[in-house]
Amino acid sequence: MLGNYFEYDYLASCHRFFCIFTTAKKEFVHTVFHLFVLLGLASHIYAAWLIPL
């Protein structure tokens, strides 16, 4: 009984760590995506300002 408790606790902690890791990875990818969106927006605004000159 006690062995099962520790085994379950170990699996739960690994699952918790995996969830935190995957969430951090998703947030990192999400942040990089937003940086590319902002870079694209900035380049389009710059081009729109530059073209009439």
Secondary structure, 3 states (H helix, E strand, C coil): CHHHHHHHHHHHHHHHHHHHHHHHHHHHHHHHHHHHHHHHHHHHHHHHHHCCC
